[in-house]
Amino acid sequence: MENQFKQFQLKPFVIDGLNAMAITAPTPIQQKVIPALLRGENIVGQSQTGSGKTHAFLVPLLSMVDPTEDATQVVITAPSRELANQIYAVAQQLIQTEPVIRINRLVGGMDKQKQIDKLQNHQPHVAIGTPGRILDMIKSYDLVPSSVRHFVVDEADMTLDMGFLETVDAIASSFPDHLQMAVFSATIPQKLEPFLRKYMDNPTTIELKPQSVIADTVENILIAAKGRDKNELIYQLVTMGHPFLVLIFANTKTSVDAIHDFLKHQGLKVAKIHGGIQPRERRRVMKDVADLKYQYVVATDLAARGIDIKGVSMVINAEIPRDNEFFIHRVGRTGRNGMAGTAVTLYEPGQEDQIAELEHMGIKFAPKMIKNGELVDTYDRNRRVHRKPKQEDTSLAIRGLVKKAKQKHMPNYRKKIRTAVLLERKRNTKIARRQALLAEKRKNRKRG
C-alpha cells in the first residue's frame, strides 16, 4: 500500500523514515498540521498527547531543513527530559536515510561540556531539548539563534505548570522576527494567551476534541513489580483465566528474547517478533499467529507496528515504552470492535513519573496485585499524596474533651474542640517563650 504521506510532497527521506516505522496513514492532527506548517503558518495546536502530534510537527519541519546550510534552523522545547528524549528518538528514526541532517539533544542530566563541544564543532540543523538547557546554550553563545526559522513549544500547558514559560519566552525573544512558531498543548490556559499573542499574529488554531485514549471495553490494569521477577509475573498473568490471544510488549530485542525463552521453558507455545529476526522467518511467524497456532506473542514496538493481529484479548506491557505514543498503539491492539480486552502494565519503583505522564494523557489505571492466583484491587500508588496530614499531638486534656463531647453529642463540639486546641497552643507558646527568657537570664547571670 502506498504511503499516504506522499500527498504532502515531503522529501523522500521522510517518507522512508515513516515506512521504516510502519506509519503509512496520517492521523487527524497530522492531516491538519503538516500542510499548515509546510505553508509557513504559525500554529496553535490543541490535542491530547498520543494523538500523533510529535510526527505532525517533525515530519514537515525535517522536510524543510536545508542540510547544506551549516546553521541551526529548527528549535524544539519540551518541559521534561523524558519528553525531549522521546521527540529526539522519533526525529532520529525519521532521518535514518538522511544522516547529513544533524540533530542535537540538549537536556539536563547529560554531560554539558560534551554538548558544548559538539555545538562548537558544528551547529545542529535541529536542536531538541528542555528550556533551561537550551537557554543556557544560547546565553553562552554555543547555540547560535540568529539562523533559527522554526520554533516548536511542545506540551505548553505542562511548560506553564512547571514554571518554564519565562524561559521559553527568553528563548523565543532571541530568535529573528521572521520566525515560524508552533505551540502544542492539551489545554490552552488563560495564562498562556499573553505569550501566544506576543509571538504570533493570527495563528492557525487547530483543535481536536479529546477522545477516549483507550477504548471503554479495555480494562487497563497497573501492577507494581516491586523488584519481583517480571518473567514470573508475566507467566502468572498469561496462565490466569483463559486468554484467547496475548500480546506481550518489551522495549528491546534482548528483553523479548528473555521473556520468550522463559515462557517457552514453562511449556507454553510462544512466538517472538523483533527486528533481529530474518524477514522470511518473521513472515512465517506472523502467518502462524494469524492461523492461531500461537496463543502468546512477544514483540518489540517497531516490529509489531503495522501488523494487524485479530482477536487479541490481552496486552501486557512488560516494560513501559520509551515513547508514550507507543503505549496507545500497544493497548489499542485489544478491546477492538466492541470486544472486551485487558491491558496490564508492569512498573518498577522509580517509574512513577512515567506513569504520571501516561495519566496526563488521559489514561486511567486500575491498580491491582496478584494474590492467590487472582488479580485483586490494591491501593493507589499516590495514596501518600492524597492522605491527610497527621494531626499534631494533643494533650490528654484535649483528648479527654473530644471523647466526652462525642459521648454527650454536644452541639458544635468540633468548633469547641478547635477553639480549645488553639487556646492550648497559645498557652504552650507563652510557656515556651517564658522558659526561653528565664534560661537566657540565667546564662547572663553566670557570665556576669
C-alpha positions in Angstrom: 0.0 0.0 0.0 1.3 3.4 -1.0 2.3 5.7 1.9 -0.5 8.4 2.2 2.0 11.0 3.5 3.2 11.4 -0.1 0.2 13.7 -0.6 2.1 16.4 1.3 5.1 16.5 -1.2 7.6 15.7 1.5 11.3 14.9 0.9 11.9 11.2 0.1 14.0 10.5 3.2 11.0 11.5 5.4 8.7 9.0 3.6 11.5 6.4 4.0 11.6 7.1 7.7 7.8 6.8 8.1 7.9 3.5 6.1 10.6 2.1 8.4 8.3 2.9 11.3 5.3 1.3 9.5 3.5 4.6 9.6 1.6 4.9 6.3 -1.6 6.9 7.1 -1.7 10.4 8.8 -3.8 10.8 12.0 -6.4 13.7 12.2 -3.9 16.1 13.8 -1.2 15.2 11.2 -3.7 15.8 8.3 -4.2 19.4 9.6 -0.8 20.4 11.0 1.5 19.1 8.2 0.1 21.2 5.3 -0.3 24.3 7.6 3.4 24.1 8.6 4.5 23.5 5.1 2.6 26.7 4.0 4.6 28.6 6.7 1.7 29.3 9.0 2.0 29.8 12.8 0.1 27.2 14.6 -1.6 26.7 18.0 -2.4 23.0 18.1 -4.7 21.7 20.9 -4.8 17.9 21.2 -4.1 15.2 23.6 -0.7 13.6 23.9 -0.9 10.3 22.0 -2.7 11.9 19.0 0.4 11.8 16.8 1.4 15.4 17.2 5.1 14.6 17.5 5.2 13.3 13.9 2.8 16.2 13.0 5.5 18.8 13.5 8.6 16.7 12.9 7.6 15.4 9.5 7.2 18.9 7.8 10.0 20.6 9.7 12.6 18.0 8.9 11.4 18.1 5.3 12.1 21.9 5.3 15.6 21.6 6.7 18.4 22.7 4.3 21.3 20.3 5.1 23.7 22.4 3.0 23.3 25.3 5.4 25.7 24.9 8.5 23.3 26.6 10.9 20.5 25.8 13.4 17.2 26.1 11.6 14.7 24.4 14.0 14.5 24.5 17.8 12.0 22.3 19.8 11.4 22.6 23.5 9.7 20.1 25.8 9.1 20.6 29.5 10.9 17.4 30.7 13.9 15.3 29.7 11.8 12.3 29.1 9.6 14.1 26.6 12.6 15.8 24.9 14.2 12.3 24.6 11.1 10.9 23.0 11.0 13.7 20.4 14.7 13.2 19.7 14.2 9.4 19.2 11.4 10.0 16.7 13.4 12.6 14.8 16.4 10.2 14.6 14.1 7.5 13.2 12.8 9.9 10.5 16.3 10.9 9.3 17.8 7.4 9.2 18.3 7.6 5.4 19.4 11.2 5.5 22.3 11.2 8.0 23.6 14.6 6.8 20.9 16.3 8.9 22.4 16.9 12.3 20.0 16.7 15.3 21.4 17.6 18.8 19.7 16.8 22.1 20.2 19.5 24.7 18.8 18.3 28.1 19.9 18.5 31.7 21.3 15.3 33.3 23.7 14.9 30.3 27.4 16.0 30.2 27.1 19.7 29.5 30.7 20.1 28.3 30.2 17.3 25.7 27.1 19.1 24.4 29.1 22.4 24.2 32.0 20.7 22.4 29.5 19.2 19.9 28.0 22.6 19.2 31.4 24.2 18.7 32.3 21.7 16.1 29.1 22.1 14.1 25.8 23.9 14.7 22.9 21.4 14.6 20.2 21.8 11.9 17.7 20.8 14.6 18.1 21.4 18.4 15.7 19.4 20.7 15.8 19.9 24.4 14.5 21.3 27.7 14.0 25.0 28.0 16.7 25.6 30.7 19.5 23.8 28.9 18.6 25.4 25.5 18.6 28.9 27.0 21.9 28.2 28.7 23.4 27.3 25.4 22.0 30.4 23.7 23.3 32.7 26.5 26.8 31.2 26.3 26.8 31.7 22.5 27.3 28.0 21.9 23.9 27.6 20.2 23.5 30.4 17.6 19.9 31.6 17.5 20.2 34.1 14.6 19.5 31.5 11.9 16.5 29.8 13.5 13.4 29.8 11.3 11.1 27.4 13.1 10.3 27.2 16.8 8.1 24.5 18.4 6.9 24.6 22.0 5.6 21.2 22.9 3.3 20.5 25.9 2.8 24.2 26.5 0.4 23.7 29.4 2.9 21.5 31.2 5.6 24.0 30.4 3.5 26.7 32.2 2.7 24.4 35.1 6.4 23.6 35.7 7.3 27.3 35.7 9.3 27.2 32.4 7.2 29.7 30.4 9.5 32.7 31.2 12.5 30.6 30.0 10.7 29.7 26.8 9.8 33.4 26.4 13.5 34.3 26.7 14.4 31.7 24.1 11.8 33.0 21.6 12.9 36.6 22.0 16.5 35.6 21.0 15.2 34.4 17.5 14.8 36.5 14.4 11.5 38.3 13.7 10.7 36.2 10.7 10.0 33.1 12.8 7.5 30.4 12.2 6.1 29.2 15.6 4.1 26.2 16.6 2.7 25.7 20.1 1.1 22.4 21.1 -0.9 21.9 24.2 -3.6 19.6 25.7 -5.3 22.7 27.0 -4.8 26.4 26.5 -4.8 28.0 29.9 -5.6 31.8 30.2 -2.1 32.5 31.5 -0.7 31.1 28.2 -2.6 33.6 26.0 -0.3 36.6 26.5 2.7 34.5 25.4 0.8 33.4 22.3 -0.2 36.9 21.4 3.3 38.2 21.9 4.9 36.0 19.2 2.0 35.0 16.9 -0.3 37.3 14.8 -3.5 35.5 13.8 -2.1 31.9 14.2 -4.0 29.0 12.7 -5.8 27.3 15.5 -6.1 23.5 15.2 -8.2 21.9 17.8 -9.1 18.3 18.1 -11.7 17.4 20.7 -10.3 14.9 23.2 -11.4 11.4 22.6 -11.2 8.4 24.9 -7.5 7.5 24.7 -8.3 3.8 25.4 -11.5 2.0 24.3 -14.1 1.7 27.1 -14.1 -2.0 26.5 -10.5 -2.3 27.8 -9.7 -2.9 31.5 -6.5 -1.0 32.0 -4.6 -2.5 34.9 -1.4 -1.3 36.7 0.8 -3.7 38.7 3.8 -2.7 40.8 6.6 -5.3 40.1 8.5 -4.1 43.3 11.6 -6.0 42.3 9.8 -9.3 41.7 10.8 -11.5 38.7 8.9 -9.9 35.8 9.1 -13.1 33.8 7.4 -15.0 36.6 4.7 -12.2 36.9 4.1 -12.4 33.1 3.7 -16.2 33.3 1.2 -15.9 36.1 -0.8 -13.3 34.1 -0.9 -15.3 30.9 -1.9 -18.5 32.6 -4.6 -16.8 34.7 -8.1 -17.5 33.2 -8.3 -18.4 29.6 -7.0 -15.6 27.4 -7.7 -16.1 23.7 -4.5 -14.4 22.4 -1.9 -12.5 24.4 0.5 -9.8 23.0 3.5 -9.1 25.3 5.5 -6.0 24.5 9.1 -5.2 25.6 11.4 -2.3 24.5 14.4 -4.3 23.2 15.3 -7.4 21.3 17.2 -8.7 24.4 14.1 -8.3 26.6 11.9 -10.0 24.0 14.3 -13.0 23.8 14.4 -13.3 27.6 10.6 -13.3 28.0 10.2 -15.7 25.1 12.8 -18.1 26.4 11.3 -18.1 29.9 7.7 -18.8 28.7 8.9 -21.4 26.3 10.8 -23.1 29.1 7.5 -23.2 31.1 6.0 -25.3 28.3 4.0 -22.5 26.5 3.9 -22.3 22.8 5.0 -18.7 22.3 6.1 -16.7 19.2 8.5 -13.7 19.1 8.8 -10.8 16.7 11.6 -8.3 16.6 13.9 -6.6 14.2 16.6 -9.2 14.6 14.5 -11.9 13.1 15.0 -12.5 9.3 12.1 -11.2 7.2 11.2 -14.6 5.8 11.1 -16.1 9.3 9.1 -13.2 10.6 6.5 -13.6 7.8 6.2 -17.3 8.7 5.7 -16.5 12.4 3.0 -13.9 11.5 1.2 -16.4 9.3 1.3 -18.9 12.1 -0.1 -16.3 14.6 -2.9 -15.4 12.1 -3.7 -19.1 11.8 -4.0 -19.3 15.7 -1.0 -21.6 16.0 0.3 -19.5 18.9 -1.6 -18.2 21.9 1.2 -15.9 23.1 3.3 -13.4 21.1 6.3 -11.4 22.5 7.3 -8.4 20.4 9.0 -5.0 20.2 7.1 -1.9 19.2 8.5 -1.2 15.8 8.4 -4.9 14.7 4.7 -5.1 15.7 3.7 -1.7 14.1 1.5 -2.1 11.1 0.8 -5.8 11.8 -2.8 -6.4 12.4 -3.3 -9.4 14.7 -7.0 -10.1 15.2 -8.6 -11.4 18.4 -6.1 -10.1 20.9 -7.8 -10.5 24.3 -4.8 -9.3 26.5 -1.9 -6.9 26.1 0.9 -7.0 28.6 3.5 -4.1 28.8 6.4 -5.9 30.3 8.2 -2.6 30.1 6.8 0.9 29.9 7.5 2.1 26.3 10.1 4.9 25.8 7.7 6.7 23.6 4.3 7.4 25.2 2.6 7.2 21.8 3.6 3.5 21.6 1.6 2.9 24.8 -1.6 3.9 22.8 -0.6 1.6 19.9 0.1 -1.3 22.2 -3.1 -1.1 24.3 -5.1 -0.4 21.1 -4.4 -3.9 20.0 -7.1 -5.2 22.3 -10.7 -4.3 23.0 -11.4 -3.7 19.3 -14.8 -3.7 17.6 -16.6 -3.6 21.0 -15.0 -6.7 22.3 -13.7 -6.9 25.9 -10.0 -6.7 26.4 -7.4 -6.4 29.2 -4.2 -4.3 29.2 -1.7 -4.9 32.0 1.3 -2.6 32.6 4.1 -3.6 34.9 6.2 -0.9 36.5 9.2 -0.7 38.9 9.9 1.6 41.8 11.2 4.9 40.3 9.0 4.8 37.3 6.1 6.7 38.9 6.9 9.8 36.8 6.4 7.8 33.6 3.1 6.5 34.9 2.1 10.1 35.8 2.9 11.2 32.2 0.6 8.5 30.8 -2.1 9.6 33.2 -1.6 13.2 31.9 -2.6 11.8 28.5 -6.0 10.9 30.0 -5.2 7.2 30.6 -6.8 5.8 33.7 -5.3 2.8 35.5 -6.9 0.4 38.0 -4.1 -0.6 40.5 -4.1 -4.3 41.2 -1.9 -7.1 42.5 -1.7 -10.9 42.1 -2.9 -12.7 45.2 -3.6 -16.4 45.4 -3.6 -16.7 41.6 -6.1 -13.9 41.2 -6.0 -10.2 40.3 -7.2 -8.2 43.3 -7.6 -4.5 43.8 -4.8 -2.7 45.7 -4.1 0.8 46.9 -3.5 3.8 44.6 0.3 4.4 44.3 -0.4 8.1 45.1 -2.1 7.4 48.4 0.6 9.2 50.4 -0.1 12.4 48.4 -3.8 12.2 49.0 -3.5 11.1 52.6 -4.5 13.8 55.2 -1.6 15.1 57.3 -1.4 13.6 60.7 -2.9 15.8 63.4 -0.4 17.3 65.8 -0.2 15.5 69.1 -2.6 17.0 71.6 -2.6 16.9 75.3 -4.5 14.3 77.4 -6.9 17.0 78.5 -7.9 17.8 74.9 -8.3 14.1 74.1 -10.5 13.7 77.1 -12.6 16.7 75.9 -13.0 15.1 72.5 -14.1 11.8 74.0 -16.5 13.4 76.4 -18.0 15.7 73.7 -18.6 12.7 71.3 -20.2 10.7 74.1 -22.6 13.5 75.1 -23.3 14.5 71.4 -22.6 18.2 72.4 -23.8 20.7 69.7 -20.9 22.3 67.7 -18.5 20.1 69.5 -16.0 20.2 66.7 -15.9 24.0 66.8 -15.5 23.9 70.6 -12.6 21.4 70.3 -10.8 23.5 67.7 -11.1 26.6 70.0 -9.8 24.6 72.9 -6.8 23.3 70.8 -6.0 26.9 69.7 -6.1 28.2 73.3 -3.9 25.3 74.5 -1.3 26.0 71.7 -1.2 29.7 72.7 -0.6 28.8 76.3 2.1 26.4 75.4 3.8 29.0 73.2 3.7 31.5 76.0 5.2 29.0 78.5 7.9 28.1 75.9 8.8 31.8 75.5 8.8 32.4 79.2 11.1 29.4 79.8 13.4 30.6 77.0 13.6 34.1 78.6 14.4 32.6 82.0 17.1 30.4 80.5 18.6 33.4 78.8 18.6 35.4 82.1 20.3 32.5 83.9 23.1 32.4 81.2 23.6 36.2 81.5 23.9 35.9 85.3 26.5 33.2 85.0 28.5 35.3 82.5 28.3 38.3 84.8 
